[in-house]
Amino acid sequence: MRKWLPLLIIALAVVAQTDTVGVFLQDMGTGVVDWTHMVIKATGIGGVPPDAPPSAARRLAMRAAELDALRNILETVKGVYIDAQTTVENAMVTSDVIHAKVEGVIRGFKKTDVRYMSDGSVEIDVEVSLGDIAGVLLPPEMGGMNPITSPVQGGMYTGLVIDARGLGVQPAMAPKILTPDGIEVYGTGYVSREYAVDMGIVGYARSIEQARRDERVGPNPLVVKAIKVEGPNKTDVVISHEDAMKIHRYSEHLSFLEKCRVIFVID
C-alpha cells in the first residue's frame, strides 16, 4: 500500500487540475464568475457569537456564514458587465423591478459545500446561475436583425472564434462584434434569447487551442483576428469588413450565430 500511495496522490492531483482545464474563471475579489459553466460563486464565513449558548452555536454560525455569502455574491454580481456601457449594478440602480428580480435570484443561492471549523465557525460555498441573472437583464426581444450581405446556401464552418488577445477585452453578458464603422456583426441582434440565457452570448477561452477544442464551436470553427476593442467597459470587439463579410456570407454561419456558437479568446 505504501509504495502505491505516492502514485495515488499524483493521480488525485492530476484529476483536480483536469477539473479546471478549459474553464474560464474571472476573479472579482468577493467571488468568482465561471463563464464556462455560467455560474457565479462566493464563500461566506460565520463565527459563533460570544454570548451564544452551546446548543445554538452551530446554527448561529451557519446563519452568519449565509449572510456573509449573500453579501459577497451580491457584490460579485453587481460588478459583472452586461455590455460595453452597463454593469449589473447600474441596471439595478436604474430600475426597482430589475433590482428586486436580481436580488430574488441571488437570495435563492445554492450551497455547494459546507466546512465546520475547529473553532466552531462555519464556511460555506454558494453559487447562483449566471443564466438566471441574464434572463432578468437581457432584452426581451432578441435576434431578427438582417445580415450585412445577402447570404447564400452553405458554409464550411461550424462556429466562430475571435482572437482578441492583447486588446484588454473584458467578459460580459452581451458583448458585440462590430465592423470598423460600428455595424453589428454579432450580438443581441443575431442570437436566440433561449440560447443566450442558457449558454451565454459568447464563451471565453485563454488560448486558440482551448477554443478549438470546445464543443461550443464544433469541429471546424472560423478563426478571426480582432483589430481593436470598443466601449468604456472594453467588452466589444472590432473585426475587418472582409472578415465580417466572411461570417455573414453563408446562411449556415447565421445559424451558428443564432445558437451562440462563438468564443472570444482573451488574456
N, C-alpha and C positions, 0 to 999 in steps of 0.2 A: 504493500500500500504506500509506504514511504517513497519508494522510487517513482511511483506514478503521480505523487502529489504535485511536484513542480509542473509536470505536463498539464495536469488538471487546471492549475492556477493560470497557466498561459492560455489554455483553451478558453477559460471563462473570460479572461481579459480580451481576447480576440472577439468573442461574441459581444461583449459590452461595447467595444469600439464599432463593430459592424452595425449595431443598432442605430448609430448616429450617422453612418455613411449615407451621403445623399440627402441629408436633412438640412434645410436652410433655417437656421435659428438667428433671430435678431434680439440681442440683449438690450432691454430697455431700462436697466437699473433696478426697477422694482419688480420686474418679471421678464419673461421671455416670450416672443412671438414665434411660433413654429409655423412658418409659411408653407411648409411641405404638407403637414397634416392638418392645417387650418385650425390650430388651437392656440390659445393664449394661456400661459402657465405662470403661477406665482406660488410663493411659500409664505405661510403665516406662522408666527411663533407666539406662544402664550405661556406666561408664567403663573404660578399659584399665588393668589393674593396673600399678603402676610397674615391677615386675620381670618383666612378661610378655615372652616372646620375640616378635619381629615376626611370626613365622609363626602364632602363636596369638592375636594381639591382637584381631582381629575376633571370633573365636569366643568368647573370654572376655568381651568387651564385650557381646556378644549374650546370653550366659548371665546376666550381671549385670542386663541390662535385663529379661530374662524374670522373674527373681526379684523385681525391683522391681515389675514389673507385677502379679505374683501377689500380692504384699503389698498393693498398692493396691486391686486389685479385691476381695480378701478383706475389707479394711476397709470398702469401699463396700457390699458385700453385707451385712455384719453390721449396718450402720446402717439397712437397709430395714425399714419397718414391715410386719409380717404383718397385724395387725389393730389394734384400739383399745388392746390391752393389751400386745402382744408384738412384739419385734423379731426379726430373723433370729438375731442374736447370742444373745438369750435362749433361743431354741429349740435352738441348737447347744450351749449350756452345759448344758441340762437333759437332753439325750439324746445319748449317744455314737453311736447309729445315725444320727441326723439330722446330727450333726457330720461323720461320715465321708462321708455322701452329699453334703452341700453342698460339702465340700472336694473331693470327686471331680468334681463339676460344674465347680467353679472351676479345678481343675488341667487340665481339658480346654478351656481358653480358646482362642479363635480369634484369630490375629494378623490385623489388618485393614490395618496399614501399618507399614513399617519405614523409618527415616531414618538414614543414615550421616552423621555429622557430621565436619567438617574436622579436629577434634582426635582422631579415632579412636573417639569414644564413639558409642553407638547409642541411638536412641529407638524404642520400639515402641508401637503402639496395639493394645489387645486388647479382646475383648468376650466375655461369656457370656450365654446365654439366660435371661431372667427367667422364662420359661415352664418351663425345666428346674428352676430353683430352686423355683418354685411347685409343680411336680409332686412335689417332696420334702416340702413344708411344708403344703400344703392338706390338709384332712381327706380320708380315703379314700372316705368316703360323703358325697355332697352332693346337694341337691335333695330333693324329696319332701315338703316342708312344705305343709300345707294353706293355701289363701288365706284372708284375713281376712274375706271375704264370699263368698257363693255366686256364682260367675261365670256370666255368660250369654254366648251366642254373639255374636261381632262385636267391634268395637273399631276406632276410626278411626286410631289412632296406630301408628307403626312402630318406635318406640324411646322412650327416656326421657332427658331432660336435666335434671339437678339444678343449679339456680343456687345455689351455695354461696359466692359471693364475699363477702368481708368477714368471714368467720367463722374464718379461720385454719385451714381444713381442710388436712390433710397427706395425700399419696398413700399407698396401702397395697395389699397383695396381696388382702386380703379385707375390704374395708370393708362397712358395712351402712347401709341406710336404715331408720329407726325411726319409730314414732309417738311422740307426746309421753309416752305411758305405757310406752314401751320395747318395743312389739310389733315384730317384724321384718317389714318390708315387702319388703326385698330384701337378699340376702346369700347365704351358702353354703347356706341352706335352700331357695333357689329356683333355683339355677343348675345347669347341667350341668357336671360336673367337666371334661369334654373341652373345652368352650368356655372355661371359666375358666383352664385351663392354657394353651390356645392363644392367647387374646387378652386375658386378664385379666378379673377380675370387673367392673371398670369401666374406662373410658377417662377421660382427663383433658384438659381444654382451658382456655385462658385467657379465652375470651370466648364469649358465646352464639352469635355469628355463626360462630365457628370450629367450635363443637359442631354447629350445624345443618348445616354443610357436610360433616360427617364421615359417611362411608358406614356407619359402625357403627350409627348410629341411624336410618338410612333417610331417605326424603324428607319425612316428616311426624312429627317427634318431639313428644311431650308435654313441655312445659317446666314444671317445678315449682320453686318457691322454697323453699329450706331455711330453717328458722327458728332452728336452733342446731346446734352441734357437740357430740358426746359422746365420752367416753373420754379416758384420760390421753394417748394419742398423737394425739388430735384427728383421727381418721380417719372416724368415723361421723357421719352427718347425720340430723337430725330434721325431718320434714315434718308438716303438719297432718293430722288424721284425714280431713278432706274429700279432700285430695289422695291419701292412702293408699287410700281407697275408690275414687277415680277410676282408680288404677293397677290394682287387683285386681278391678274390676267386670267386666271382659271377659276371656274366655278367650284371646283373641288377645294381650292385653297380657301374660298369664302366659307365653305362648310367647316373646315377645321378652325377657322377663326370663330365662327359661331359657337363651337364647342370648347372654346378657350384652350386650344392646344398650342399654347405659346409659353415660352420660358425666356426670362431675362437672365443673362449671365452678368453678375455684378461683383464688385470687390467685397 
